[in-house]
Amino acid sequence: MSRKCATPSGARREEDSDDVAGAARELLRGLLSRPWGHVSPSIYETGRVVSLTPWLAGHARRVRHILDAQRPDGMWGAPGAYAVVPTLSAVEALLTVVRGLDDGDSHGFRRADGVDPREAADALGRSLPLLLRRLPALDFTRFPDMPANDLIVDSLVGSINRHLDELDELDGKDPVVGPVPEARLGNPKGLDGTRLAKMRAALTAGAALPDKMTHALEVTGDLAREARTIRPGPVGAVGASPAATAAWLGERGAREPRHPARLFLEAVSDEHAGAVPCGAPITVFERAWVLSTLARTGIVSSAPPTLLDGLAAALGPTGTPAAEGLPADADTTSAVLYALGLLGKPRSPEALWAYETPTHFCTWPGEEGFSVTVNAHVLEAFGQYLRDILRTGETPSVSIPRYTKTVGDLVTLLCDQQRDDGSWTDRWHASPYYATLCCVAALSRFGGGRAAGTLARARAWVLDTQRPDGSWGLWAGTVEETAYALQILLPSPADAAELTAKDPAGKYKESITRGYEFLPAPSDNGRLLGPALWHDKDLYLPVAVVRASVLAARHLAGKYVHTIEQS
């Protein structure tokens, strides 16, 4: 998104805080009226549902969604290696569709679905040769660090090759696809398929999978169907994933229209006109991120009791998961604790000790990677709790010295992880502006004097990377990343005066003003604030979470610009 808003007048900026507050109230009402959360549709996940449950209502709309989303170059998804997973899923889904048409259903498909079978064949003709040529040349060790991408790529490569083998039996030419390529897909270099084989072997043996693995259950193919060790949760979802749910449900859903898993799939499909998101429901994750962002930046000082009570109830002995069917994790647990503390309902962060390692806090026990944003959020949880204890005058527990040491260790860790250019990157988001904001927000509140130089370098990086239209962004200027950049420059209302005093040349004033003018008005709630930049099996956009950050940036920058104009 690169639309630039008209420069508002001084009076308009003065009124902006009221508009932001109203938009924030509307956003909080939306959290209650849409309790499963608001997540953008996923090409990867939609492709899996097309293949796994063609009988599900909305099948044609899902096919249409895939066809309409194909890039001019024949791929799907974001630039670079981010395109591999959605493209493989789209290709496998379209192969499933056109093979189904060979069974004499093409005319019915065309009438009922509004999709000419030749469209699907043409889309395959633009994409399949690219995959055959490029995929084996890619280095998997340089792929984005996204959940289960090794399992997904290995599984889809095998499925596509089986389609091609079966099509090849038709004397090398399919009546819809046309000539079948002689070549077959190869895995990227560095991907050997060992982990997928182990996962399938575990299901074959009747073993229970770790909770985090059920999020990608679809990679196990027919073994997923009604696997004995897996059960849908209360809303009918398996692993907080439509694809995993569809894989587990299989053809049973066509026979049982009231099955909870089928009802779940129908509900999430209806939300997106047939397409489906990567994760659903995301109730706790969405509410924790929205509330902590609005409270941290001073937009709200209270929240509906239902929201706060729900977050508190989600906390267990090891914290809380981001979504039903996933394991508890340090990231969501920290965000919940921080939101409750900011809004006057502090809870002890004792649950976070389950994620402590000798060097850092992991997202979940056994995590293979490292996340700087998780550790930034853990810093906020411990720092806020210590601040709450000091403010209320409660008798310190024996854990307070440990909490204090942990805060200091985390400050050091975040400072040490800063890149030479002043930014941070992370495994849960494509953009360095998100990771940098997470670190700056935590360090500006709890880092003390030790973080001063680190924060200055981060702000200098933001000033240096602003685009001519006033935006910021990894691939292009976006509203989401511009909101993060403005909050890096102004992480809280208290920073405005300090920043003004340190800005004799007016660099911050010019940068913040141009970024502020790029943002949409608070009342502009109709535009999807894309592109998708958050890491799951596919890139996704948590709409309410991003909207909260945009409101936060507009609130902070608007106050700053108005103060400058008055002086």
Residue, then its C-alpha position, 0 to 999 in steps of 0.5 A: m500500500s502506497r497511497k499518501c494521505a493529504t496533509p492535514s491542517g493543524a486543527r485536524r491534527e488537534e482533533d486526531s486524538d479524539d478520532v484515534a480514541g474513537a477508532a480504538r473503541e471500535l477496534l475493541r468492540g470488534l475483538l468481542s464481536r469477532p472472537w476468533g480474530h481477523v486474519s488475512p486469507s492464505i494461498y497456501e492454506t486455501g490450496r490445501v483446503v481445495s485439495l483435501t475437501p473439494w466437497l466443502a461449500g465455497h470450493a469454486r470461490r477458493v479456486r477463483h481466489i487462487l487463480d486471481a492471486q497468481r503473479p504475472d511471473g506465474m508464481w504466488g506469494a511474496p518475493g524471493a523464497y517466500a513464494v515457494v510454499p504458496t506456489l507449491s500449494a497453488v500448483e498442487a491444488l490446481l492439478t487436483v482440480v484439473r484431474g477431477l475435471d478429467d472425470g467428466d465434471s468439467h461442464g458442471f464445474r464451469r457452470a457452477d463455479g464460474v471458472d473455465p477449466r482452461e484457466a486452471a490449465d493456463a495457470l499451471g502452464r505459467s507456474l509448473p515450468l518455473l518450479l521444475r527449473r528453479l526449485p532444485a537450484l534453491d538453497f533451503t538453508r537460506f529460506p525464511d525461517m517459517p513454521a514447518n516449511d521443510l515439511i510442507v515443501d517436501s510433502l508438496v513436491g512429492s504430491i505434485n510429482r505423483h500427480l505428474d506420474e499419474l497424468d503421464e499414464l495418459d500417453g503423456k498428454d492430459p485432455v485438460v493440462g495438455p502435454v505432461p512434462e517429462a521432468r519431475l520436481g526436486n527438493p531444494k538443496g539442503l532439504d532431505g525429507t528426514r523430518l517428514a518421514k519421522m512425522r509420518a512414521a510416528l502417526t503410522a505407529g499410533a504415537a501422539l504428535p507434539d502440539k506444535m506439529t499438529h498445526a501442519l498435520e496436512v503434510t502427512g497425507d492420508l495418515a492424517r485422516e481421523a488420526r487416533t491421537i488427535r482430536p479437534g478442539p472445542v471450536g472444531a479446529v485441529g492445530a488452529s489450522p484449516a488445512a490441518t483440520a481438513a486433512w484430519l476430517g477427510e471425506r467424513g465431513a462430506r457425510e456428516p454435515r454437522h460434524p464440528a470440524r466441518l462447521f469450523l471449516e465452513a465458518v472460516s471459509d465464509e469469513h473470507a468468501g471461500a478462502v481460508p487463513c493460516g491460523a484460526p482462531i487467534t483469540v488470545f494472540e489478537r487480544a493480547w497484542v491489540l491491548s498491549t499496543l493501545a495501552r503502551t502508547g497511551i490510547v487506552s487506560s482501561a478495557p472491557p472487563t470481558l477482554l481482561d478476564g478472558l486474558a487472565a483466564a487463559l493463563g495456565p501453569t505454563g502460560t497460554p498458547a496463541a490459539e486453540g490447538l497450539p502449545a503454550d508459548a513464551d511470546t503470547t504469555s508475555a504479551v498477555l502478562y504485559a497487557l494485564g499489567l499495563l491495564g491494572k490487572p498484573r499477574s505474576p510472570e512465574a510461568l515464563w520460567a518454563y521457557e528459560t534457557p542458559t542463554h535466552f528465553c525460547t518460544w517453546p521448549g525444544e525450539e530450534g531457532f532463536s527469536v529476539t522479539v520473544n525475548a523483548h516481550v519477556l523483558e516487558a512482562f518481567g519489567q512491567y511486573l517489577r514496576d507494578i510491585l514497586r508502585t503498589g508497595e506489595t511485599p516483595s517475594v523471594s523471586i524479585p531478585r531473580y526478576t531483576k537479574t533477568v531484566g538486566d540480562l535481557v537488556t544486555l541480550l537485546c543490545d547485543q543482538q542489534r545489527d550493525d545498521g541499528s536494526w533487528t530481524d526476527r523469525w516471526h516477521a518478514s520486516p526488520y521494522y517489526a523486530t526493531l520496534c519490539c526491541v525499542a519498545a522494550l528497551s525504551r521502558f526497561g533498558g535504562g541508561r545502558a540502552a541509550g546508545t542502542l536506541a539512538r542507533a535504531r532511530a538513526w537507521v529509521l531516519d536513513t531508510q525512510r522512502p521519498d513518499g514518507s513511508w517505510g518498508l522492506w519491499a515497498g512502503t507499507v502502512e504497517e511498517t510505517a507505523y512501526a517506524l514511527q513508533i521506533l522514533l516515538p515509542s511512547p508519549a513521554d518521548a516527544a519532549e525529549l526528541t524535540a529537545k534533541d532535534p535542533a536540525g529538525k530531522y525528526k520533525e521532518s521525518i515524523t511529519r512525512g510518515y504521519e501524513f502517509l498513514p490513513a486517517p483513524s476512521d479509514n477502517g475499510r482498507l486492508l493494511g497489506p501486504a501480509l508480513w507475519h510468519d506462519k506456514d504462509l505470510y499472513l496479516p493479523v488485521a486487528v493487531v496491525r490496525a492497533s499499531v497504525l492507530a498507535a503510530r498516528h496517536l503518537a506522531g499526531k501529538y508530536v506534530h501538533t506540539i511542534e506546530q504550537s511551539 
